[in-house]
């Protein structure tokens, strides 16, 4: 399993919310997506925490080529999104 964790700076979360919601919904529908979410930090309303779980590197690579990811990134200048910091980890799948 591939885990992506990190943050992005979103000066106006309310303006970005519809674009982020489309990105989340489309990503969650992708083959190999286990989880995809954004969360606004409770103490800093411009800091959005990113959490992604992918079945494998192939799924993540396919995600990188999607139209919805390109659309999301094309909106960054308008939304003044900056300070992107993401890290990728390999992890064992959860066993329940």
Contact map, one row per residue, 1 for C-alpha under 8 A:
111000000000000000000000000000000000000000000000000011111000000000000000000000000000000001111000
111100000000000000000000000000000000000000000000000011111001000000000000000000000000000111100000
111110000000000000000000000000000000000000000000001111000000000000000000000000000000000111100000
011111000000000000000000000000000000000000000000011110000000000000000000000000000000011110000000
001111100000000000000000000000000000000000000000111100000000000000000000000000000000011100000000
000111110000000000000000000000000000000000000000111000000000000000000000000000000001111000000000
000011111000000000000000000000000000000000000011110000000000000000000000000000000011110000000000
000001111100000000000000000000000000000000000011110000000000000000000000000000001111100000000000
000000111110000000000000000000000000000000000111000000000000000000000000000000001111000000000000
000000011111100100000000000000000000000000000111000000000000000000000000000000111100000000000000
000000001111100000000000000000000000000000000100000000000000000000000000000000111000000000000000
000000000111111100000000000000000000000000000100000000000000000000000000000000100000000000000000
000000000111111110000000000000000000000000001100000000000000000000000000000000000000000000000000
000000000001111111000000000000000000000000000000000000000000000000000000000000000000000000000000
000000000001111111000000000000000000000000000000000000000000000000000000000000100000000000000000
000000000101111111110000000000000000000000000000000000000000000000000000000000100000000000000000
000000000000111111111000000000000000000000000000000000000000000000000000000000000000000000000000
000000000000011111111100000000000000000000000000000000000000000000000000000000000000000000000000
000000000000000111111110000000000000000000000000000000000000000000000001001000000000000000000000
000000000000000111111111000000000000010000000000000000000000000000000001000000000000000000000000
000000000000000011111111100000000000000000000000000000000000000000000000000000000000000000000000
000000000000000001111111110000000000000000000000000000000000000000010000000000000000000000000000
000000000000000000111111111000000000000000000000000000000000000000011001000000000000000000000000
000000000000000000011111111100000001110000000000000000000000000000000000000000000000000000000000
000000000000000000001111111110000000000000000000000000000000000000000000000000000000000000000000
000000000000000000000111111111000000000000000000000000000000000000010000000000000000000000000000
000000000000000000000011111111001001000000000000000000000000001000010000000000000000000000000000
000000000000000000000001111111001111000000000000000000000000000000000000000000000000000000000000
000000000000000000000000111111101000000000000000000000000000000000000000000000000000000000000000
000000000000000000000000011111111000000000000000000000000000001000000000000000000000000000000000
000000000000000000000000000011111000000000000000000000000010000000000000000000000000000000000000
000000000000000000000000000001111100000000000000000001110011000000000000000000000000000000000000
000000000000000000000000001111111111000000000000000111100010000000000000000000000000000000000000
000000000000000000000000000100011111000000000000000111100000000000000000000000000000000000000000
000000000000000000000000000100001111100000000000001111000000000000000000000000000000000000000000
000000000000000000000001001100001111110000000000011110000000000000000000000000000000000000000000
000000000000000000000001000000000011111000000000011100000000000000000000000000000000000000000000
000000000000000000010001000000000001111100000001111000000000000000000000000000000000000000000000
000000000000000000000000000000000000111110000001110000000000000000000000000000000000000000000000
000000000000000000000000000000000000011111011111100000000000000000000000000000000000000000000000
000000000000000000000000000000000000001111111111100000000000000000000000000000000000000000000000
000000000000000000000000000000000000000111111000000000000000000000000000000000000000000000000000
000000000000000000000000000000000000000011111000000000000000000000000000000000000000000000000000
000000000000000000000000000000000000000111111110000000000000000000000000000000000000000000000000
000000000000100000000000000000000000000111111111000000000000000000000000000000000000000000000000
000000001111100000000000000000000000000110011111000000000000000000000000000000000000000000000000
000000111100000000000000000000000000000110011111100000000000000000000000000000000000000000000000
000000111100000000000000000000000000011110001111110000000000000000000000000000000000000000000000
000011110000000000000000000000000000011110000011111000000000000000000000000000000000000000000000
000111110000000000000000000000000001111000000001111100000000000000000000000000000000010000000000
001111000000000000000000000000000011110000000000111110000000000000000000000000000000000000000000
001110000000000000000000000000001111100000000000011111000000000000000000000000000000000000000000
111100000000000000000000000000001111000000000000001111100000000000000000000000000000000000000000
111000000000000000000000000000011110000000000000000111111011000000000000000000000000000000000000
110000000000000000000000000000011100000000000000000011111010000000000000000000000000000000000000
110000000000000000000000000000010000000000000000000001111111000000000000000000000000000000000000
110000000000000000000000000000000000000000000000000001111111100000000000000000000000000000000000
000000000000000000000000000000000000000000000000000000011111110000000000000000000000000000000000
000000000000000000000000000000111000000000000000000001111111111000000000000000000000000000000000
010000000000000000000000000000010000000000000000000001011111111100000000000000000000000000000000
000000000000000000000000000000000000000000000000000000001111111110000000000000000000000000000000
000000000000000000000000000000000000000000000000000000000111111111000000000000000000000000000000
000000000000000000000000001001000000000000000000000000000011111111001000000000000000000000000000
000000000000000000000000000000000000000000000000000000000001111111001000000000000000000000000000
000000000000000000000000000000000000000000000000000000000000111111101100000000000000000000000000
000000000000000000000000000000000000000000000000000000000000011111111100000000000000000000000000
000000000000000000000000000000000000000000000000000000000000000011111110000000000000000000000000
000000000000000000000110011000000000000000000000000000000000000001111111000000000000000000000000
000000000000000000000010000000000000000000000000000000000000001111111111100000000000000000000000
000000000000000000000000000000000000000000000000000000000000000011111111110000000000000000000000
000000000000000000000000000000000000000000000000000000000000000000111111111000000000000000000000
000000000000000000110010000000000000000000000000000000000000000000011111111100000000000000000000
000000000000000000000000000000000000000000000000000000000000000000001111111100000000000000000000
000000000000000000000000000000000000000000000000000000000000000000000111111110000000000000000000
000000000000000000100000000000000000000000000000000000000000000000000011111111100000000000000000
000000000000000000000000000000000000000000000000000000000000000000000001111111111100000000000000
000000000000000000000000000000000000000000000000000000000000000000000000011111111000000000000000
000000000000000000000000000000000000000000000000000000000000000000000000001111111000000000000000
000000000111001100000000000000000000000000000000000000000000000000000000001111111000000000000000
000000000110000000000000000000000000000000000000000000000000000000000000000111111100000000000000
000000011110000000000000000000000000000000000000000000000000000000000000000111111111000000000000
000000011100000000000000000000000000000000000000000000000000000000000000000100011111000000000000
000000111000000000000000000000000000000000000000000000000000000000000000000000001111100000000000
000001111000000000000000000000000000000000000000000000000000000000000000000000001111110000000000
000001110000000000000000000000000000000000000000000000000000000000000000000000000011111000000000
000111100000000000000000000000000000000000000000010000000000000000000000000000000001111100000000
000111000000000000000000000000000000000000000000000000000000000000000000000000000000111110000000
011110000000000000000000000000000000000000000000000000000000000000000000000000000000011111000000
011100000000000000000000000000000000000000000000000000000000000000000000000000000000001111100000
111000000000000000000000000000000000000000000000000000000000000000000000000000000000000111110000
111000000000000000000000000000000000000000000000000000000000000000000000000000000000000011111000
100000000000000000000000000000000000000000000000000000000000000000000000000000000000000001111100
100000000000000000000000000000000000000000000000000000000000000000000000000000000000000000111110
000000000000000000000000000000000000000000000000000000000000000000000000000000000000000000011111
000000000000000000000000000000000000000000000000000000000000000000000000000000000000000000001111
000000000000000000000000000000000000000000000000000000000000000000000000000000000000000000000111
